[in-house]
């Protein structure tokens, strides 16, 4: 039985990681033990324990790791602490599942990748879009159709004015584009970003992509577009695959996930996924299954900290509005 600990019982853990782990434990009896949860706020940790079925509560990370000796640790921390906390746990030889972005910048992401390489064992960065049911369905359809000549992806948000939008949030879309490309377009080779200040005062990001196969693509990141949407499309000579992520936020915002397969102008297949429960339809449960499966099988999960370095490099370039050649990027460590 795999012994699991979780560090950080904040709102993100409560909404997605706690429900995902509790669901896995219920659906796979005898496979995992939700051993301990740690948070600086003891009351918060106790509430989390009681809600999701963890056994013990701690307020100090080292004490939890020393006493529990877990087989894996979920590190769900603020971005400014990711390098320190995830790096410390991995350096102890404990497999770690930790949130995106893996560090505040490319340097920290590379440092975490190096620590993961030295530690060995499974370690994983939480890019949930890769594991959303609509993404998995699109990838399955793509295995039977193609080749593909063009990719388009769009992320639109409402009233997002954070200065690091492309890096902190847009990295989700850019990483999912990488996953699609690696499966069917020969990886992202290069990106050219046009960063334009919108009338609202924020920057919009328009990214033109070149893939190793020779195909092209485009990503648009619009933080104040008046709509909450994230969608993807693969275009081939006779086939189009589209999918959009589900959303469940605010009392009046609920959008189900959807994927469609079009072949020679006709709708060949379509599927939808209800927005609720969000931890399942948005891919958080899927990434939990991937990490635990990797632990059991002794393999690298997807994406590993080493693989995530490329997504960080791409997102950092987009945020700064500069071009980047990725085919020459070497994973250090």
Secondary structure, DSSP 4 states (H G I P E B T S, - for coil): -EEEEEE--SHHIIIIIHHHHHHHHHHSTTTEEEEEEE-SSHHHHHHHHHHHT--EEES-HHHHHHHH--SEEEE---HHHHHHHHHHHHHTT-EEEEESSSSSSHHHHHHHHHHHHHH-S--EEE-GGGGSHHHHHHHHHHHHS--EEEEEEEEE-SS---TTHHHHTHHHHHHHHHHHHHHHT--EEEEEEEEEE-TTSSEEEEEEEEETTS-EEEEEEETTSSS-EEEEEEEESSEEEEEE--EEETTTEEE-EEEEEEETTEEEEEEEE-SSSHHHHTSHHHHHHHHHHHHHHTS--SS-HHHHHHHHHHHHHHHHT--EE-TT-----
